[in-house]
Amino acid sequence: MDFFIRQEVQQDYPFVFDLIKKAFENDPHSDNKEQHIVDRLRRSSSFIPELSLVAVSSNKIVGNILMTPIKIKNKTSDFKSLALAPVSVTPDFQNQGIGSKLILVAHEIALNLGFESVVVIGHENYYPKFGYKKARDFNISVPFEVPDENCMAIELHKDSLKNVYGMVVYPSEFI
């Protein structure tokens, strides 16, 4: 299948809203509010347009990814990182490599923007193939209850989380 990835633009927002809604509507782990979170994040001061991407096939948006800055904070320090939330592919186009390509391109852009790590709450059988490991292995936790296998992090370059530990602080728009 032919598709390309580009930065999302404002005219894409209604299409991406519907895409995210459809992508998560049958996911048993979803609260079906992901599309609303994305809308709030776009209007926030933490939004980085370069980290909001769409996959396009035959002039139709078939996938989306958003990464948003977060902090990993402990008693003495805080460290910048990114949250990957969400990556979405319209159901008819899933399992064709679109989500994988979105993640890899977003990782590359994030690294070029100076980010060194990404945290995700997601499917334990999907994200490890990109190098994600349990966040607790890096001594990173999240402020809500989630199984260890679903809370993951990745170092965008070797040892970038070596001296990073603490609790993830999400922008208020995530809630």
C-alpha positions, 0 to 999 in steps of 0.5 A: 500500500502506498502512503506518505507521512506529513505534518498535520495541519489545522484543516486535518483536525476534523478528519483526525478526530473521526479517525481516532474515534473509529480507531479506538471504538472497539478497543477494550482498553480505551475509554473512547476519549482519545480524540478529545484529549488530542483536541485539548493538547492541540490547543495547549501551550505544550503542543509541538506541531512537528510532532503531530503527524498524519499518514495519507493514502490516496488523498485520505488521512488513514493514520495519526500520531501525536507526541507531547512534552512531559516531565519525569520528576523526582524530589530534586530534578525534572527531565524532559521527555515525550508522551506518545498518545495516541497513534491511530490507524483507521480500522480498514488500514490497520496491520499494513505498517502505517502505525509502525512508520508513524512511530519511527518517523515521530521518533526521528523528528523527536530526536532531531528536536532534542528529545531523548526519550518517549513514554507510552501507555499501550499494548504490551505486544506492540511497542516492544518491537520498536525498543520500548521497555517497561518504564519501571525498568528505568525507575519511571512511574505514572501517576495512575494505576496501569499494569507494568507491562502497559507502561513503557519507555524508550531511549531515543539514543543509548543511555539517555534514561540512564540517570533519569528516574521519577514520576511522569508529569503529564500536561493537564490536558491529558486529564 
